[in-house]
Amino acid sequence: MSLAIKKELPSKLTDLTLTELTSGLRAKKFSATEVAKTFIDAVERARPLNAFVTETPELALQQAQASDARLAKGEARALEAVPIANKDLFCTKGVRTTASSKMLEKFVPPYESTVTQQLLDAGVMTLGKVSLDEFAMGASNQTSYFGAVVNPWDRGDGKKLVPGGSSGGSAAAVAAHAVLGATGSCTAGSVRQPAALCGIVGVKPTYGRASRYGMVAFASSLDQAGVMTRNVADAALMLQNICSYDPKDSTSVNQPVPDWTKNLGQSIKGMKIGIPQEAFIDGMNVELRTEWEKRIEDLKKAGAEIVSISLPHFKYSVPIYYIIAPAEASSNLARYDGVRYSHRAANPENIIELYEKSRAEGFGREVQRRMMLGAFVLSSSHFDAYFTQAQKIRRLLVDELDAAFKSVDVIFKPTAPGPAFGIGEKFGNPIDLYLEDLYTVPANHAGLPAMSVPTGLFKNGLPIGLQFMAKRFDEASMFKAASALEQIVDFKHKPQFTV
């Protein structure tokens, strides 16, 4: 499935990192218009992955011309002419935003989300909108109304693999070199898990760091915007350009956004790294455990102090998520009733039938399943037994994490429980897919910053990702540890499909 890389200068641009590209533009080694044309071609060649829902080549060329004008005046912005893709749940003015659902197939927002607006203000060029699990509900990108996204990695048996989810389109596009960065969102691990399965870096900041204004809501107490890039330095630069205080988001926190690039390449001597013993679960993938233990030793050799910690309620993080998140989704998705901007059923006999048919036709099976579960746990007869109890356990888990961070700087654990799997392989049993969130969802429950870094390969040639979590608003420690690990592992593997 590999595509040969062209030898002329423009095609080599796809192999540059984000920071290398911005440096080259400032040094006038190439123009923003050259970059745009190269990546428009790259997106076209990446179509076998089905990553893009909507391509925007004309918009990218317009943005490139504006970038060239700024570059000529010496007024380059932080992310000048950086080619990116946006997860298709960020509202983009004049460009349709579908959440990969039939319900929003024709929705064209009249406004821009705060996250995408800040990227535009930083000078990016946008190549289009990329696919996700419908309404971000999934860990494999198989529930998209527009079809499954294909992982650019290959395990050698001819089977097409999932890229992870829900930000699978973002991960696939970045890993295949179709773009240099992409936005994602993380409700239970939807940035980090696909990053791990696609061999790239995925990071979510502290809850409240990045505005949720203009993001299609799934579970409001868990959703947070994030970014995906090919290395840690690019992630730091891109992340700090989406974070800010936003009065339009009631959960936005008015905290200064540091320059996280300053924390890269620093020594981790004396840094305390926590290893949660509960993460060594029964039946854990042997290769994953071996890789994790190897990297623990590497961090120790680099001068870090390894500290064993206990999170007794870690084992409940997935069960309580699948009570809390569906409950919030059931409430958030009630707005899609066929009356205004969502899918509208044809020829309903009355208003009730309009609601019923529009929602039945517009929502896919997984979304319907979760909304029904959410309605059940929010019902008056079951609210206390399920939703209230889940929130109490969430509180206990948060308290355990807060206590752990009194003795450690970061927590280090796996990202995904195993390698990327074949499209359709786990689709028959929702529980198998839900367990993909096992290692990632605690950070969302507690609103903690977390990021996944590729560290090695499974025996079948697929990438392994390990993640760091830090305490709230301490992304600096997270980036410091991740940068050190990246230098140690020197991960240079590429997927079989690159453009």
N, C-alpha and C positions, 0 to 999 in steps of 0.2 A: 504493500500500500504506500511505500515511500515515494516521494516526488523528488527528483533531482534538483539541487540548488543551482540556479544560474550563476555564471561566473562574472558577469558585468557588475559594476559598482552598485547600482540600485538594489539588486537582490541580496547583496551582502549586508545591507542594512537590517534585514530581518534577523541576523545573528547577533546584532549589537544588544547590549543591555540598555535599559532606559537612561542610565546616567552616561553611558558612552555616546548615545545618540544625541543627548542635549549638549554634550561637550563638542561633538563633531559639528553640530549646527552653529554653535558660537564661533568655532574656528573656521567656519565657512568651507568645510570639506564637502558639503553637499547642501542642497536647499530643502526647505520644508516641502516644496512642491514635489521634489524627487522622492522624499519620504512618503508623501501621500500616494503617489502613483505606484510606488513599490508595494505598499501595504494594501492598496486596493486590489492589486494583482494577487497578493498573498491570500487575502480573504476569498477571492474567487477560487484559488487553487485548494483552499481548505474546505470547500463545499462538501466533499465526501464525508466530513465529520458531522455535518448537520448542526453545527454550533450556532450559526446565526439565524435569527428569526427575521430580522430586517437589516439589510445592508444600506449604508448611507454614503456612497462614494462621492456624490455631488457635494454634500455637506463637508466631507473631509477635504476636498479640493478648495472649497471656499475658505475653510479654516486655515489651510496651508498657505493660501495667498495672504491672509491676514498675518500669519506668522512670519512669512518672508518680509513683509513690510516692517514689522516690529524689529526683526533681526537686522535689517538694513539700517535702522535708526539706533541700534545698540540698546533696544528696549526689551530684550528677551525676558520672558516670564519663567517661573520655576519649572514648568512642564511644557515648555514651548515645543509645539509640533510633535509631541509624544503620541503615537498612535494607540488608541485604547478602544475597548468595547465596553458597553454598559449592560449589566444584567437587566433583563427585560421586565423588571418590576420597579425601576426608577423612572418616574415620569419625565419625559423629555418633550419639551414644547415643539409641537408640529411634527413629531415623529411618534408613530404609534407605540403604545405600551400595552402589552398583552398579558403579562404574568404567565405566559405560555398556556393560556386558557381560551377555550372557545367563548367563554363569558365576556372576555375583553378583546376578542379578535380584531374588532374594528375601532377600538378606542384610541383617539389621538388627543393627548392632553393639551390644554391651552396654557400650561405653565410648566416650569422646570423644577425638578427636585433640588433641594439645597445642595446635596452631594454632587450631582452632575453640574450644577451651576458653578460650584467652586472649582471643579476641574476645568470647565470652560474658561473661567477667569484666570486659571493658571496656565492657559495656553494650549491645552490638548487638542488633538484632532480625533474625532469620533468616527470609527469605521462602521458602527451599527449597534444593534441590540442583540444580545445573545440569550440562548435558551436556558430554561430552568425547569425543575419539576414544577408542575402546575401550582401556582400560588405559593411556591417554595416548599411544598409539602412532599418531601422525599429525599432519599439519600443516593439516588442512582441516575437521575435525569431520565427515567423511563416513563414518567407520568405527564410529560409535556404533550400538549395538544398537537404540536408540530412534529412529533416523532422523537425517538430517543437520540441523544447525542452520542457519538462514538469517541471513545478514548483514543488518542493518537498513539498510545503504547500497544504493543502486540506481544502476547505470550507464546506465539509460535504454533498455535493449533488451528489457526484460521478463523477463530471465533472473535467476533466484534465484542469489545469490552465496554462496560459503563465507565464514565469519567468521574463518577460520584455525584453527589448532589447536596443541596439543590442547585448550587452554582456550577453545574457541570459544563454548560456552554462557555462560561468564563474560563474555567480551568483548561478545557480542551483548546480554546483559541490561543491562550497564552503558551501552553506547552508546545503547540504546533508551530509557534513563531508567527502566527497570523496577526498578532498584536503584541505590544510590549507590556501591557498591563490591562487589567480589567477590574471593574467594580463587581462586588458580590454582596450578599447579605448573609448573616449568620443568625439562625434561630436556635439551632441545636448543634451546629458544626458545619453549616453549609458553605463556609469558606475554607475551613481547614481540612475537612475530609476529602473533598474533591482535589484540593491542592496535593494532599498526600498520594492519592490514587493517580495523579497526573505528573508527579515529580517536580512540583514547583512550590513556591512559597505562598502561603495564605495567612492573612492576619485580620483579626477583629480587634478594635480598640475597646476600652472601657465603655460600658453602656452609658450613653449620654454624651460621649465625646463627639460622635458624628450625628448630625441631624437625621431624624426619620421623616422630616417633612417631604412629601412627594414620593415616598416609598409605598408601594402597595402593601398594606398591612396583612400580616399573618397572625402573629402572637405578640402583642404590643409590649409586654413586659420582658420579652426575650429577643425580639428582632434588633439587630444592629448592623449597620453598613460596614463593609470591609473591602480589602483590596487583594488582588492576586498578581504576582509578578514572578520573574524567573530567579531573582536573588533577594537577599535581605536588604541590601542598600536601596534597591529600587522600591521595595515595599515601604521602607521608612520614609522615603521622599514622597511617594504617592499618598501614603496614609496621612501624613501631616498636612497635606493639601486638601483632604476631605473633612478634616476635623475642625470644628469651630462651635462657638455658642450661637444658637439660633432661637430667637424668641418665638418663632412660629412652631416650635416643637416644645411641648410642655415638659418633656423628659430631658431636654438638652441641659447640660451642666456648664455653668460659666466658669471654666477653668482655662488658664493659658495653655496653648499647645506648644510644647518645646520643639526644638530642632533635634529630632531623634537620630539624625545622621551623625551627630556628634558622639553617640554612644557606640558606634561601630568600630571594630578593630581594637577595642580596649582589652586589657588583661582581665581575666576573671579570677585571678588569685585572691583567695579569701571569700569569694562569693559563695553563699550557702544555697545549695540546690536540693530541694525536697523531692524525695521519691516515695509516692504513696503506695504503701504495701498492698492495699486493696486492689490496686490496678494489676497485680499479678494474679489474674483470675484463673480458675480451673478451666482447662481446655484451651488456654491461650495458644495462639499460633507460635510454634516453636521457633521459627525463623525470626519472627517479630521480637520475641523475648530475647533471643540471642543478640540481635542488633541493638535493642534497647540497653542491655547489660554492657555490651561493648562500648556504646557511646557514654554510658555512665562512667566507665573506667577512663575513657578519653578525657572527659571533663575533669575528672579527679586528677589526672596527670597534668592537666593544664592549670592546676592550682585551686580548683573549686573544692569546697567542703561538701561532701555528700551527706545528707541528713535524712534518715528514715522518718517518715511521717505517717500518721494514721487518719483516714477519712472513713469512719464507720458507716456513714450514710451514702457513700459513693455508690453502693450497689442499688440504691433506690432512685438514682438520678434519671434513668431512662423511664421507669414506671411512672414517676410523678410528672415527667415531661409529657407523657402521653395522656395525662389528665389535664394539666394546666394549658398546654398549647392548643389542643382541640377545643377547650372551653373558650379560650380567647378567640380562636378562629371562628367558632360558631357565632360569636358576637360580631366580629369584624366583617364577616362575609354576608351578614344579614342585609347589607346595603345593596347587594346585587339581586334585584328583583324584577328586572326587565322593564322598569318604568322609564329610566333615563338613559344612561350611557352603556349599560351592559346588554348582553344578548337578550333579545325579545322574541318569545315564541309567536308563531303565526296564528292568527285567528282564534284567540282564546274566547270562550263564551262569557267569562266574567273575570273580575279582578283576582279572585282566588286562583282560578285556573291559569291566569297569566303568571302569577308568582310560581305556582307549582311546575308548570311546563317550562318556563324560562330557566328555572334553577336546575331542573332535571336534565335539560338539554345542554345547559351552559357549563355545568360543573362535571369534571371527570370522576371516576369511581373512587379514587383515593381521597379527593377533596370531600366528596359526599360522605365517605366513611368517617372522616375526622369530624366533620360538622355534626353528624348524627351522634358520635361519641361525645362531642362537646355539649350538645343539647341535653344528652342524658345526664352527664355529671353536673350540669347546672340546674337540672330540674329540682323542684322544691323537695321532693322525696329522697333525693340522692345527694344534694349539695353538700351537706355536712359530712357524709360518709366518704365522699370522694374528693371534691374540690377543696374543702376546708382542710382535710387531713393532708392532702398533697402540699398545700401551702405551708402547713406546719413542718412537714419533713423538709421542704425546701429551705425553710428558715434554719433548721438544724444543720443542713449541709452548708449553708452560707456561713453559719457560726463556726463550723469546723474549719472551713477554708480560711476565715479571718484569723482563727487561732493559729493555724499552720504558718501564716505569713508573719507571725510574731517571732518565729524562729528561723525562717528561710526567706531568701530573696525571690526565688522563682520555684515553680514546681515543674518537674520534667517527667513526661510519660508518652506513650504512643499516641498517635493521632487516630488511625483507623485500625480495626481489629484484624485486618488481613489485606491482601492485594486486591486490585480491581478484579471484578468477576464478569462473566459473560452476560450480555444483554439477555434478559429472560430467565437467568439461572436462579435468582432469588425472588422473582416477581410473584410466584404463587403463594408465598407465605409472608404476609406483612411483618410478622415478628422478626424474621431474619433480616429484613431491611431496617427495621426500627433499631436493631442492635448495632447498626453501623455508627450510631451516635454515642455509643457507650463511653468512649474516652473524651469526647468533645463537649457534651452537654453540660457538665458541671460549671464550666466557665460562663455559660449563658444563664444558668440559674443564679449565679452570684454576680453577674455583670462584670466579669473580670476580662482584662486583655489577654489574648492568647494567640499564638501563631505556630504554624507547622512549617518545618524545614525538611527538605529531602535529604536523606542520609545514606541510603544504600539501595540494594536491589534484593528482592526475593530470588530464590533459585530459578523461578520461571522468567526472570528478567524484568519483572515489574517493580516500580519504585516503592520504597518504604519512607514514610514520613514520621517524624517525632515532633512533639510540641512542647512549648514552654507556656506556662501561665504565670502571671504576676499579680500583685495586689492592685486594687483599683487605682487608676491614674499613675501607675508606675510602668508605663510602656518602656521607659528608658532601660530598666533592668532586663525586661524581656528582650529588647533588641540587642543589648549587650551580650546576653547569653547566646542568643540565636546567631549573632555574628561570629562569636567564638566557635560555636559548633560548625558553622558553615566553613570556616577556615580549616578546621580539623578534618572534616570529611572530604572537602574539595570535590563535591558532586558535579561531575561533568557529563553524565549520561544524558542522552537525548532520546526521545521517542522515535520509533521507526518511521512515523509519518511527520515530516516537517516540510514547510513550504519554502 
